[in-house]
Amino acid sequence: MGRMSRLGNELYKGRRSIDFVHQRGRWYAISGVLVAAAVAIVTLNGLAFGIEFTGGTQYKVPLAASDVSQANADKVREAIADAGIEATGTPTVTTAGQSLLIQVEELTQEESDQVATVIQETVPVTGEISQDEISASWGKQVGQRALLGVTVFLILVMLFIAVYFREWKMSLAAFVALVHDIAITIGVYSLSGFPVTPAAVTGLLAILGFSLYDTVVVFDKIKENTHQLRQSRQTYAQAANLAVNQTLVRSVNTGIVALIPIGAILFTSAALLGASSLKDLALSQFVGMAVGVYSSVALAPRVLVHLKSNETEVVLAERRAKARARREADRYASVPTFKEDMPVYDEDGPPPLAADLDDDLDDLDDSHDPGGPVSTPRSPEALGRGRTAPTTSRPVGQSAASGRVQPSRQPKSKRGKK
């Protein structure tokens, strides 16, 4: 068995554990710093929306197959940027089949002719340059529809989790994890300077689905471990942490398997091909999936445990666990001190010691007020109280051996004779 297999087996059986749940301050601090950094980056840098959202002009330049390369795309980009046209300061040039796609802001007819001249002087054009105008109003409608799609997706996700688990607190914890993933992904996108395109929105929806899937798997294991909390003799936090460790190897392996091909697409599209639609899609998916693995393991379960910490069953489980911990630390700490009115037991019936108190704690009714006192079990009533002694059928007398009255034993020749 390999090292990772042994580690996964030990984590699943609880022989080894990584504390994801109890150290609330650490995980909240890490997530808070990441989200705050993402918000600061977006505030300072903003987002570079593509012409699909802002409107602009797109040129399709036909070239020979041998001329469609990243080198020519870079040459065209630099030539247009150096042309001195204000609206073409940051053009987007990508390869698409046997042509180059060039996107700039809205231009006047004179500026559009200047851009076409620069393109023809820079690369050997094999045909007519086509030009498409995208109005700002149409781009605004696309942005509104994209926002509507994300909102509808989140609402359906929350309803699905609430129906599946029948637990609104799980829905809220999953929603917090999704917002965390979206914020960090947008922050990285702003830092990279990639334009926000419909492909980027599609990638965002895809990574939300991946993050949700991973969170549902972890929550399903938490539900299984906490189904019979009293019988498991664990607190809710301990059972939830065990569930996270049991699914940890699976979450990491799934994330790595998903990130490897997406990382390859991102590198190829950004460094070799310069294909905008591919790199926009790959970047959002790569960042979102990586952050989704972290949030489903470290953030969502921690938020869930925090939300359920005030429930009566959870509080009682915590108190039972603390009582067991005190008993194991000093097994005689719970032995009652002597009092004048204490019940007297004979040698055959010793009083219950600390070992029996755990069973009494486990038998507490959940409806009992957690803050109220716990009543002491009553001593058993004396043997024979309230009973009528049967009539003796043979002579009785004091027995020196037993120290009490017992029937006397007679030989057969004298039995039945007076």
C-alpha positions as CSV (number, residue, x, y, z in Angstrom):
1,M,0.0,0.0,0.0
2,G,1.4,3.4,-1.0
3,R,2.0,6.3,1.3
4,M,-1.0,8.2,0.1
5,S,-3.2,5.2,0.4
6,R,-2.1,4.6,4.0
7,L,-2.6,8.3,4.8
8,G,-6.1,8.1,3.3
9,N,-7.0,5.0,5.3
10,E,-5.7,6.5,8.5
11,L,-7.7,9.7,7.9
12,Y,-10.9,7.8,7.1
13,K,-10.7,5.6,10.2
14,G,-9.8,8.5,12.5
15,R,-6.3,7.3,13.5
16,R,-4.9,10.5,12.1
17,S,-6.7,13.8,11.9
18,I,-6.2,17.3,10.6
19,D,-8.1,19.9,12.5
20,F,-10.2,21.8,10.0
21,V,-13.2,22.6,12.3
22,H,-12.1,23.5,15.8
23,Q,-9.5,26.2,15.0
24,R,-12.1,28.7,13.9
25,G,-9.9,31.8,14.1
26,R,-7.2,30.4,11.8
27,W,-9.5,29.4,8.9
28,Y,-11.7,32.5,9.2
29,A,-8.6,34.7,9.1
30,I,-7.1,33.0,6.0
31,S,-10.4,33.2,4.1
32,G,-10.9,36.8,5.3
33,V,-7.5,37.9,4.1
34,L,-8.0,36.3,0.7
35,V,-11.4,37.9,0.2
36,A,-10.2,41.3,1.4
37,A,-7.2,41.1,-1.0
38,A,-9.5,40.2,-3.9
39,V,-11.8,43.1,-3.1
40,A,-8.9,45.5,-2.8
41,I,-7.5,44.4,-6.2
42,V,-10.8,44.8,-8.0
43,T,-11.2,48.3,-6.4
44,L,-7.8,49.5,-7.5
45,N,-7.5,47.8,-10.9
46,G,-11.1,47.3,-11.9
47,L,-12.2,44.8,-14.5
48,A,-11.4,45.0,-18.2
49,F,-14.7,44.1,-19.8
50,G,-14.6,42.9,-23.4
51,I,-16.4,44.6,-26.3
52,E,-19.2,42.0,-25.8
53,F,-20.2,43.9,-22.7
54,T,-19.0,47.5,-23.4
55,G,-19.5,47.7,-27.2
56,G,-16.8,48.3,-29.8
57,T,-15.4,47.2,-33.2
58,Q,-14.1,43.8,-34.2
59,Y,-11.9,43.2,-37.3
60,K,-11.5,39.8,-38.9
61,V,-8.2,39.7,-40.9
62,P,-7.8,36.7,-43.3
63,L,-4.2,35.4,-43.5
64,A,-2.4,32.5,-45.0
65,A,-2.2,29.4,-42.7
66,S,1.6,29.9,-42.2
67,D,1.1,33.6,-41.2
68,V,-1.5,32.9,-38.5
69,S,0.9,32.9,-35.5
70,Q,1.3,34.5,-32.1
71,A,4.2,36.6,-33.5
72,N,2.1,38.3,-36.1
73,A,-0.7,38.8,-33.5
74,D,1.8,40.6,-31.3
75,K,3.1,42.7,-34.2
76,V,-0.5,43.8,-35.1
77,R,-1.2,44.6,-31.5
78,E,1.9,46.8,-31.1
79,A,1.3,48.6,-34.5
80,I,-2.3,49.5,-33.7
81,A,-1.4,50.6,-30.1
82,D,1.3,52.9,-31.6
83,A,-0.9,54.3,-34.3
84,G,-1.9,57.3,-32.0
85,I,-5.6,56.5,-32.1
86,E,-7.1,57.1,-28.6
87,A,-9.7,54.3,-28.8
88,T,-7.1,51.7,-29.8
89,G,-4.7,52.1,-26.9
90,T,-5.3,48.6,-25.6
91,P,-6.4,46.4,-28.6
92,T,-7.1,42.7,-28.2
93,V,-5.6,40.5,-31.0
94,T,-6.1,36.7,-31.1
95,T,-5.8,33.9,-33.6
96,A,-8.9,32.1,-34.9
97,G,-8.5,29.6,-37.7
98,Q,-6.9,31.2,-40.7
99,S,-7.5,34.8,-39.5
100,L,-6.7,37.3,-36.8
101,L,-9.5,38.8,-34.6
102,I,-8.8,42.3,-33.5
103,Q,-11.1,44.1,-30.9
104,V,-11.0,47.8,-30.1
105,E,-13.3,50.3,-28.7
106,E,-15.9,52.1,-30.7
107,L,-14.4,54.1,-33.6
108,T,-15.4,56.7,-36.1
109,Q,-15.3,56.0,-39.8
110,E,-12.0,57.9,-40.1
111,E,-10.4,56.0,-37.2
112,S,-11.7,52.7,-38.6
113,D,-10.0,53.4,-42.0
114,Q,-6.7,54.2,-40.2
115,V,-6.8,50.9,-38.3
116,A,-7.5,48.9,-41.5
117,T,-4.5,50.7,-43.2
118,V,-2.2,49.8,-40.2
119,I,-3.3,46.2,-40.4
120,Q,-2.6,45.9,-44.1
121,E,0.8,47.5,-43.7
122,T,1.8,45.1,-40.8
123,V,0.8,41.6,-42.1
124,P,0.1,40.1,-45.5
125,V,-3.7,40.2,-45.8
126,T,-5.0,37.5,-48.2
127,G,-8.6,38.8,-48.5
128,E,-11.0,41.6,-47.5
129,I,-10.9,42.7,-43.9
130,S,-14.4,42.3,-42.4
131,Q,-15.6,44.7,-39.7
132,D,-18.4,44.2,-37.1
133,E,-19.8,46.9,-34.9
134,I,-21.1,46.0,-31.4
135,S,-23.2,48.8,-29.8
136,A,-22.9,49.7,-26.2
137,S,-26.6,49.0,-25.6
138,W,-26.3,45.5,-26.9
139,G,-23.3,44.9,-24.7
140,K,-25.2,46.2,-21.7
141,Q,-28.0,43.7,-22.3
142,V,-25.5,40.9,-22.5
143,G,-24.0,42.0,-19.1
144,Q,-27.5,42.1,-17.5
145,R,-28.3,38.6,-18.9
146,A,-25.0,37.2,-17.6
147,L,-25.7,38.7,-14.1
148,L,-29.3,37.3,-14.2
149,G,-27.9,33.9,-15.1
150,V,-25.5,33.9,-12.2
151,T,-28.3,35.0,-9.8
152,V,-30.7,32.3,-11.0
153,F,-28.0,29.7,-10.6
154,L,-27.3,30.7,-7.0
155,I,-31.0,30.6,-6.1
156,L,-31.5,27.2,-7.6
157,V,-28.4,25.9,-5.8
158,M,-29.6,27.1,-2.4
159,L,-33.1,25.5,-3.0
160,F,-31.5,22.3,-4.1
161,I,-29.3,22.0,-1.0
162,A,-32.2,23.0,1.3
163,V,-34.4,20.3,-0.2
164,Y,-31.7,17.6,-0.4
165,F,-30.4,18.0,3.2
166,R,-33.6,19.5,4.7
167,E,-31.3,21.9,6.5
168,W,-31.2,25.6,5.8
169,K,-28.0,26.0,7.7
170,M,-26.2,23.8,5.2
171,S,-27.6,26.0,2.4
172,L,-26.3,29.1,4.1
173,A,-22.8,27.5,4.7
174,A,-22.6,26.4,1.0
175,F,-23.7,29.9,-0.1
176,V,-20.9,31.5,2.0
177,A,-18.4,29.2,0.4
178,L,-19.7,30.1,-3.1
179,V,-19.4,33.8,-2.5
180,H,-15.9,33.2,-1.2
181,D,-14.9,31.4,-4.4
182,I,-16.5,34.1,-6.6
183,A,-14.7,36.9,-4.9
184,I,-11.3,35.3,-5.1
185,T,-11.7,34.3,-8.7
186,I,-12.8,37.8,-9.7
187,G,-9.8,39.3,-7.8
188,V,-7.3,37.0,-9.6
189,Y,-9.0,37.9,-12.9
190,S,-8.6,41.6,-12.2
191,L,-5.0,41.1,-11.3
192,S,-4.2,39.2,-14.5
193,G,-5.7,41.9,-16.7
194,F,-7.6,39.4,-18.9
195,P,-10.7,40.9,-20.4
196,V,-14.1,39.7,-19.0
197,T,-15.8,38.0,-21.9
198,P,-18.9,35.6,-22.1
199,A,-16.4,32.8,-22.0
200,A,-15.2,34.0,-18.6
201,V,-18.8,34.1,-17.3
202,T,-19.3,30.5,-18.6
203,G,-16.1,29.4,-16.7
204,L,-17.4,31.1,-13.6
205,L,-20.6,29.2,-13.7
206,A,-18.7,26.0,-14.3
207,I,-16.4,26.4,-11.3
208,L,-19.4,27.3,-9.1
209,G,-20.9,23.9,-10.0
210,F,-17.6,22.2,-9.2
211,S,-17.3,23.9,-5.9
212,L,-20.9,23.1,-5.0
213,Y,-20.4,19.4,-5.9
214,D,-17.4,19.1,-3.6
215,T,-19.2,20.9,-0.8
216,V,-22.3,18.6,-1.2
217,V,-20.0,15.5,-0.9
218,V,-18.5,16.8,2.4
219,F,-21.9,17.8,3.8
220,D,-23.4,14.4,2.9
221,K,-20.6,12.7,4.9
222,I,-21.2,15.1,7.8
223,K,-24.9,14.3,7.8
224,E,-24.1,10.6,7.8
225,N,-21.7,11.0,10.8
226,T,-24.1,13.1,12.8
227,H,-27.2,11.1,12.1
228,Q,-27.0,9.3,15.5
229,L,-25.0,11.8,17.5
230,R,-25.8,10.2,20.9
231,Q,-24.8,6.7,19.9
232,S,-21.5,7.9,18.3
233,R,-20.4,9.5,21.6
234,Q,-18.9,12.4,19.7
235,T,-19.6,16.1,19.6
236,Y,-21.0,17.6,16.4
237,A,-17.7,19.4,15.7
238,Q,-15.7,16.1,16.1
239,A,-18.1,14.2,13.8
240,A,-17.9,17.0,11.2
241,N,-14.1,17.1,11.4
242,L,-14.0,13.4,10.9
243,A,-16.2,13.7,7.8
244,V,-13.8,16.3,6.3
245,N,-10.8,14.1,6.9
246,Q,-12.7,11.1,5.4
247,T,-13.3,13.0,2.2
248,L,-10.0,15.0,2.1
249,V,-8.1,12.6,-0.1
250,R,-11.0,12.3,-2.5
251,S,-11.4,16.1,-2.7
252,V,-7.6,16.7,-3.3
253,N,-7.4,13.9,-5.9
254,T,-10.4,15.2,-7.8
255,G,-9.1,18.7,-7.8
256,I,-5.7,17.7,-9.1
257,V,-7.2,15.6,-11.8
258,A,-9.4,18.5,-12.9
259,L,-6.7,21.2,-12.6
260,I,-4.0,19.4,-14.7
261,P,-5.9,19.6,-18.1
262,I,-7.2,23.1,-17.4
263,G,-3.7,24.3,-16.5
264,A,-2.5,22.8,-19.8
265,I,-5.2,24.7,-21.7
266,L,-4.4,27.9,-19.9
267,F,-0.7,27.7,-20.6
268,T,-1.2,26.7,-24.3
269,S,-3.8,29.4,-25.0
270,A,-2.0,32.2,-23.1
271,A,1.6,31.5,-23.9
272,L,1.4,29.8,-27.3
273,L,-1.8,30.5,-29.1
274,G,-3.0,33.8,-27.6
275,A,-6.6,32.6,-28.0
276,S,-8.7,34.9,-25.9
277,S,-11.8,32.8,-25.5
278,L,-9.8,29.8,-24.4
279,K,-7.6,31.6,-21.9
280,D,-10.5,33.5,-20.4
281,L,-12.4,30.2,-19.9
282,A,-9.4,28.4,-18.6
283,L,-8.2,31.1,-16.1
284,S,-11.6,31.3,-14.4
285,Q,-12.0,27.6,-14.2
286,F,-8.4,27.0,-12.9
287,V,-8.6,29.6,-10.1
288,G,-12.2,28.7,-9.2
289,M,-11.6,25.0,-8.9
290,A,-8.4,25.5,-6.8
291,V,-10.2,27.8,-4.4
292,G,-13.3,25.5,-4.4
293,V,-11.3,22.6,-3.0
294,Y,-10.1,24.9,-0.2
295,S,-13.5,26.3,0.6
296,S,-15.3,22.9,0.6
297,V,-12.8,21.5,3.1
298,A,-11.8,24.4,5.3
299,L,-14.5,27.0,5.1
300,A,-18.0,25.5,4.5
301,P,-17.8,22.8,7.3
302,R,-16.4,25.4,9.8
303,V,-19.3,27.8,9.0
304,L,-21.8,24.9,9.3
305,V,-20.5,23.9,12.8
306,H,-20.6,27.6,13.8
307,L,-24.2,27.9,12.8
308,K,-25.3,24.7,14.6
309,S,-23.3,25.4,17.8
310,N,-26.4,26.7,19.7
311,E,-28.7,23.8,19.0
312,T,-29.9,21.8,22.1
313,E,-28.7,18.4,20.8
314,V,-25.3,19.8,19.9
315,V,-24.9,21.5,23.3
316,L,-25.8,18.3,25.2
317,A,-23.3,16.4,23.1
318,E,-20.6,19.0,24.0
319,R,-21.5,18.7,27.7
320,R,-21.3,14.9,27.6
321,A,-17.9,15.0,25.9
322,K,-16.6,17.5,28.5
323,A,-17.9,15.2,31.3
324,R,-16.1,12.2,29.8
325,A,-12.9,14.2,29.4
326,R,-13.0,15.2,33.1
327,R,-13.6,11.6,34.1
328,E,-10.8,10.3,32.0
329,A,-8.4,12.9,33.4
330,D,-9.2,11.9,37.0
331,R,-11.4,8.9,37.4
332,Y,-12.0,9.7,41.1
333,A,-12.9,13.3,40.6
334,S,-16.6,12.5,40.5
335,V,-16.7,10.3,43.6
336,P,-19.2,12.0,46.0
337,T,-17.9,13.2,49.4
338,F,-19.2,11.9,52.7
339,K,-22.4,13.4,54.0
340,E,-24.4,12.6,57.1
341,D,-27.5,11.7,55.2
342,M,-25.8,9.5,52.6
343,P,-27.4,6.1,52.0
344,V,-25.6,3.1,53.5
345,Y,-24.7,0.2,51.2
346,D,-23.7,-3.3,52.3
347,E,-20.7,-5.1,50.9
348,D,-22.7,-6.7,48.2
349,G,-23.9,-3.4,46.8
350,P,-21.2,-0.8,46.5
351,P,-22.2,2.7,45.4
352,P,-21.8,3.7,41.8
353,L,-18.4,5.2,41.0
354,A,-17.4,7.6,38.2
355,A,-17.4,4.8,35.7
356,D,-21.2,4.7,36.0
357,L,-21.7,8.4,35.7
358,D,-21.1,8.4,31.9
359,D,-24.0,6.1,31.3
360,D,-26.2,8.4,33.4
361,L,-25.1,11.4,31.3
362,D,-25.9,9.5,28.1
363,D,-29.4,8.6,29.4
364,L,-30.3,12.2,29.9
365,D,-33.4,13.3,28.1
366,D,-32.7,15.7,25.3
367,S,-35.7,17.8,26.4
368,H,-33.9,18.5,29.7
369,D,-32.9,22.1,30.2
370,P,-29.2,22.3,29.4
371,G,-28.7,24.9,32.1
372,G,-30.7,23.0,34.8
373,P,-29.3,20.7,37.5
374,V,-28.9,17.0,36.9
375,S,-30.8,14.9,39.5
376,T,-28.9,12.1,41.3
377,P,-30.2,8.6,40.7
378,R,-32.2,7.2,43.6
379,S,-30.9,4.3,45.6
380,P,-32.6,1.0,45.1
381,E,-35.3,0.0,47.6
382,A,-34.5,-2.6,50.2
383,L,-35.0,-6.2,49.1
384,G,-38.2,-7.7,50.4
385,R,-39.9,-4.5,51.4
386,G,-43.6,-4.7,50.9
387,R,-43.5,-8.6,50.5
388,T,-45.3,-11.2,52.6
389,A,-43.0,-14.0,53.8
390,P,-44.3,-17.5,52.9
391,T,-45.3,-20.0,55.6
392,T,-42.5,-22.5,56.5
393,S,-43.2,-26.1,55.8
394,R,-40.5,-27.4,58.1
395,P,-38.8,-26.3,61.4
396,V,-36.5,-23.2,61.2
397,G,-33.7,-22.2,63.5
398,Q,-30.8,-19.9,63.8
399,S,-27.8,-20.9,61.6
400,A,-24.4,-20.3,63.0
401,A,-22.8,-20.6,59.5
402,S,-25.0,-18.1,57.7
403,G,-25.8,-15.8,60.7
404,R,-29.6,-15.8,60.0
405,V,-32.7,-17.9,60.4
406,Q,-32.9,-20.9,58.0
407,P,-34.9,-24.1,57.7
408,S,-33.3,-26.9,59.7
409,R,-32.2,-30.1,57.9
410,Q,-33.6,-33.4,59.3
411,P,-32.8,-37.0,58.5
412,K,-35.4,-38.9,56.4
413,S,-36.3,-41.1,59.3
414,K,-37.6,-38.1,61.3
415,R,-39.2,-36.1,58.5
416,G,-43.0,-35.7,59.0
417,K,-42.8,-36.9,62.6
418,K,-43.7,-34.7,65.6
